[in-house]
């Protein structure tokens, strides 16, 4: 009984010597690592999702019409532009000039675009839609087919399908990773609590003999884990902020095209909520683990 009062005098928060370190640094660093991984997984998913959304938005409301080079290409382009202007859902149709077309094919020419000379190039018309729907695409195809069978229409269906599939895959992988990290965190907390309870088994038995309720004992372990998780989450969050600062510093030199702004308020709120989710998870895991162990004790 004297040992209990001695422990309490060392740390007014506990009747059990939970203030002794016994691997607490490892638990704090592990929680910091889990926090950092959760924040990285969440923010990376949102940034890539934003980038893919921007790339998709540049394609989903547009299509390209390619008219093969020939003597009647200019007249056919004019007829197509006039016909497209009569379709309600077509916002505008823009014919690209030779310089624009040369710029588009320049990446595949390896700097030789200046040698194109008088080589015949197809006529391209960029069509912007107000709203993309299957009916409008079908109407455009039918209208152009009536004018010429040689004209090619690229509505980017394959690109859009692949981008949407990639977006979904990235988000599912990020969600799965987040769930795995949370499960590992809960298992780690549960293991740490069970280990501490095994170390202090005699003190727990003595508290039971003295009439301490399970809720009273659970509160001490719960507060102990709460303090450790707060430290770990703070360390992990600070590491995440440092990585963000480093990323913004190095981004101009790397030439990355990944957007880092203009996210919704909900996105920032969810990222900010991740540390609190880990703290709540640690708190509840500790409470549940202690109560289950105490109920199994004689």
C-alpha positions, 0 to 999 in steps of 0.5 A: 500500500505504501508503494501506491502513495509513493507513486502518487507523490511522484506524479499526481496524475497516477496511482500507478507508476505510469510516469516511468518511461519504459519505452514511451519514446518509442510509442511517441515516435511511432505515433508521430510516424503514423500521423505523418503517414496519414497526413501524407496519404490524405494530402497526396490523394487530394492534390492528385485528385485536384490535378486529375480533375483539372486535366479532366475538365480540360477535356470533358467539355471539348473535342477536336475535329481533324480535316485532312489536308486537301484543296477543299479543306478550307471550304469544308472547315468553313462549312463545319464551323457554320454547321456547328454554330447551329447546334445549341450546346456548342459554345464555340468552334475555333479553327487552329492556324498553322502555327498552333498546329506546329506547336501541338506537334513540336514535342514529337518532332524533337526541335525539327518543326522549323523544317516542316516548310510547306508540308501539308498539315490537317486543319484542326477545329477546337470545339468547346461545349457548354455541357458534355452529353452523349446526345450532343456528341452524337449530333455533332458526329451526324452533322459532320458525317453528312458534310464529309466522311473523311473528317475525324472527330476526337471526343477524348472518350478513351482519355477521359475513361482512363483518367477517371479510372486513375482518379478512382484508383488513387483515391481507393489506394489512399483510403486503403492506406489510411485505414491500414495506418489507423488499424496499425495505430489502434493495434499498437496502442492496444499492445502498449496498454496491455504491456503496461498493465502486465508490468503493473499487474500487482498494483492493479490487483492492489487497487482492486483490493482497495475498492478502486472501480474499473472506470477509475483505473481505466481513466488513468491509463486513458489519460496516460495514452492521451498524453503520449498520443498528443505528443506523438501527433504534435511531432508528426504534424510538425514534421508534415508542416516542415515537409510542406515548406520544403516542397514549396521551396523546391517546387520552382526548381523541380518544375512540377505541374501539381496544383497546390492551391484552390482546394475546397475548405472541406479538403483543408478541414479534413486534413486538419482533422486527421491528427484529431482522429488519431488522438480520438482513436488512441483514446478510445482504444486505450479505454476499450483495452483497459476495460477488457483486461480488467474484466478478465482479471479475477 
